[in-house]
Amino acid sequence: MSAAEETEKTPGGEDTPWVEVTPEAARRLLIAAVEAFAERGYHATTTRDIAGRAGMSPAALYIHYKTKEELLHRISRIGHDKALEILRDAADDEGTAAERLAAAVRSFVRWHAERHTTARVVQYELDALVPEHRTEIVALRRESDATVRRIIEEGVASGEFDVPDVAGTTVAVLSLCIDVSRWFTTQGRRTADEVGALYADLVLRMVGARTDAGADTDTDTGATGAGAQK
């Protein structure tokens, strides 16, 4: 699934991505940049590559984006804002800590699977940003970390979770979810929803959840990682 195709469907019927980007020419360039960065990597991609994919001239790109890095920053900012929104929506919802953690993981994983092309750029091209932009994105990542950590801490406080190392477990949970964007394929044997359910179940086991919250997750765990899609 290309970045352009990814804009046509969102998990749970969410709004079409990249609507924040206007005019339409700027949106087309951004989608083309996502595809090029995901396929070739940021440093191997030229502005000519991006403009060509968008069906535009290289000169047209500079009307909307001063540099290639500005494009990456726009992609990264929108992606990290969305990721944080997904986690906060689950964390602030009603329910037990286990229910909220399961919901957060399901939604976060689904986004990284359904948007795997975009998510690879958002999550793995951080070091290509200039220092000012990198600092901005790192701050958003820390907020995502704090959101998941809050759910786990609340679960420990309520006696739902048994987690000796909350900080370390938070990193493990987020890393597990984010890595989905690296290996997920629409040709695999599990859908994005199924992977989200599987990972929610795995994370509840990871935190030693003492509840049946998340019992609607897929307990036929099988293999994880790239092998789960084969």
SULVEN-V812476 format. One line per field, one symbol per residue. ss: DSSP state (H for helix, E for strand, L for the rest). phi: phi as a letter, one per 20 degrees, with the letter a starting at -180 (. if undefined). psi: psi as a letter, one per 30 degrees, with the letter a starting at -180 (. if undefined). Layout:
ss: ???
phi: ???
psi: ???
This chain:
ss: LLHHHHLLLLHHHLLLLLLLLLLHHHHHHHHHHHHHHHHHLLLLLLHHHHHHHLLLLHHHHHHHLLLHHHHHHHHHHHHHHHHHHHHHHHHLLLLLHHHHHHHHHHHHHHHHHHLHHHHHHHHHLHHHLLHHHHHHHHHHHHHHHHHHHHHHHHHHHHLLLLLLLHHHHHHHHHHHHHLHHHHLLLLLLLLHHHHHHHHHHHHHHHLLLLLLLLLLLLLLLLLLHHHHHL
phi: .efffffebcfmmffffmffecfgfffffffffgfffffdngfeedffgffffemcegfffffdcfbffffffffffffffffffgffgffeffoffffffffffgfffgffefdgfffffgeddgfeffgfffgfffffffffgffffffffffffenfdccfcffffffffffgfffgffdfcfefedfffffffgfffffffgemgdaefnfeffeefledmgffee
psi: kleeefffkkkghllklgffjlaeeeeeeeeeeeeeeeefleffklfeeeeeefhlleeeefefkeleeeeeeeeeeeeeeeeeeeeeeeeflllleeeeeeeeeeeeeeefeeheeeeeeefggefflleeeeeeeeeeeeeeeeeeeeeeeeeeefgeljjejeeeeeeeeeeeeefefefkkfglfkleeeeeeeeeeeeeeeghkhlgkgfgljfiebllaefff.
